[in-house]
Amino acid sequence: QVQLVESGGGLVQPGGSLRLSCAASGFAFSSSAMSWYRQAPGKERELVATIAMSGFTNYADSVKGRFTIARDNIKNTVYLQMNSLKPEDTAVYYCKARSIFSAEYWGQGTQVTVSS
C-alpha cells in the first residue's frame, strides 16, 4: 500500500523557518521523482519544488533562494526546508511522487501558516 505522510507544518512568524518531511512507503522511492506542491485558499495547487532521482532540483520562482528540497533514499523521505517565510507562503503543502512508470501518488497535506 502506497503511503506518503507529510509532517512539520505549523504556525510561524514572517521571516521564520520550517522543515517539512514526507515519509514514503509502498513504492520504489529511490527511482521516483518527488515534488512539493502547495494550495492556498481560493487558489489552484501550484508546484513548489521537484527533486529527480538523479538529485536534480527545480524550484518555482517565488521560492528560489528561500526553499531547499532534499531527499534521503535510505529513509525514503523527502524534505522541504523553508527559510525567510512570507505570509504569501501560507498554504496546505502536499508531497507527490511520480514513478518511472508515471504513476502518481499524493500525501494528505500539511498546513503551513505564516503570520505575526
C-alpha positions as CSV (number, residue, x, y, z in Angstrom):
1,Q,0.0,0.0,0.0
2,V,1.4,3.3,-1.1
3,Q,1.7,6.0,1.7
4,L,3.0,9.5,1.7
5,V,2.8,11.1,5.1
6,E,3.7,14.8,5.5
7,S,4.7,16.4,8.7
8,G,6.4,19.5,10.1
9,G,3.8,22.1,9.2
10,G,2.6,24.7,11.7
11,L,2.3,28.4,12.6
12,V,5.5,30.5,12.1
13,Q,6.2,34.3,12.1
14,P,7.3,36.1,8.9
15,G,11.0,35.6,8.4
16,G,10.9,32.3,10.2
17,S,11.8,28.7,9.1
18,L,10.1,25.4,8.9
19,R,11.2,22.0,7.6
20,L,8.6,19.7,6.1
21,S,9.1,16.0,5.8
22,C,7.3,13.4,3.7
23,A,7.8,9.8,4.6
24,A,7.1,7.4,1.8
25,S,6.4,3.7,1.6
26,G,4.9,1.1,-0.7
27,F,6.7,2.0,-3.9
28,A,10.2,2.4,-5.4
29,F,11.1,5.7,-3.7
30,S,14.7,5.9,-4.9
31,S,13.6,5.7,-8.6
32,S,10.8,8.2,-8.3
33,A,10.7,12.0,-8.8
34,M,9.5,13.7,-5.6
35,S,7.8,17.1,-5.5
36,W,6.2,19.5,-3.1
37,Y,3.1,21.4,-4.1
38,R,1.0,23.9,-2.2
39,Q,-2.5,25.2,-2.3
40,A,-3.7,28.4,-0.7
41,P,-7.4,29.2,0.0
42,G,-9.2,30.1,-3.3
43,K,-6.1,29.3,-5.4
44,E,-5.0,26.5,-7.6
45,R,-2.5,24.0,-6.5
46,E,1.0,25.0,-7.6
47,L,4.3,23.3,-7.9
48,V,6.9,24.5,-5.3
49,A,9.9,22.2,-5.9
50,T,10.9,18.9,-7.5
51,I,13.9,16.6,-7.0
52,A,14.6,13.9,-9.6
53,M,16.0,10.5,-8.7
54,S,19.3,11.9,-10.0
55,G,19.2,14.6,-7.4
56,F,18.5,17.4,-9.9
57,T,16.3,20.1,-8.4
58,N,13.9,22.6,-9.7
59,Y,12.0,25.4,-7.9
60,A,9.2,27.8,-8.5
61,D,10.5,31.4,-9.0
62,S,8.6,32.5,-5.9
63,V,10.6,30.3,-3.6
64,K,14.1,30.2,-5.2
65,G,16.8,31.1,-2.8
66,R,14.5,30.5,0.2
67,F,13.4,26.9,-0.1
68,T,15.5,23.8,-0.5
69,I,14.2,20.3,-1.4
70,A,16.3,17.3,-0.5
71,R,15.8,13.5,-0.4
72,D,17.1,10.6,1.7
73,N,16.9,7.4,-0.2
74,I,17.8,5.4,2.9
75,K,15.0,6.8,5.0
76,N,12.6,7.1,2.0
77,T,11.9,10.6,2.9
78,V,11.8,13.9,1.1
79,Y,12.3,17.3,2.8
80,L,11.4,20.9,2.2
81,Q,13.5,23.4,4.1
82,M,11.7,26.7,4.1
83,N,13.5,29.8,5.2
84,S,12.6,33.5,5.2
85,L,8.9,32.6,5.2
86,K,6.4,35.2,4.0
87,P,2.6,35.4,4.6
88,E,2.1,34.5,1.0
89,D,3.7,31.1,1.7
90,T,0.6,30.2,3.7
91,A,-1.0,27.1,2.2
92,V,-1.5,23.4,2.6
93,Y,1.7,21.7,1.4
94,Y,1.4,18.4,-0.4
95,C,4.0,15.8,-1.2
96,K,3.8,14.0,-4.6
97,A,5.7,11.0,-6.0
98,R,5.9,10.2,-9.7
99,S,7.3,6.7,-10.5
100,I,9.3,5.7,-13.6
101,F,6.0,4.2,-14.9
102,S,4.4,7.7,-14.5
103,A,2.1,6.6,-11.6
104,E,1.5,9.5,-9.3
105,Y,0.8,9.4,-5.5
106,W,-0.2,12.2,-3.2
107,G,0.0,12.8,0.5
108,Q,-2.7,14.2,2.6
109,G,-1.1,17.6,3.1
110,T,0.2,19.7,6.0
111,Q,-0.8,23.2,6.8
112,V,1.7,26.0,6.9
113,T,0.6,29.4,8.3
114,V,2.9,32.4,8.2
115,S,1.5,35.1,10.4
116,S,2.5,37.5,13.1
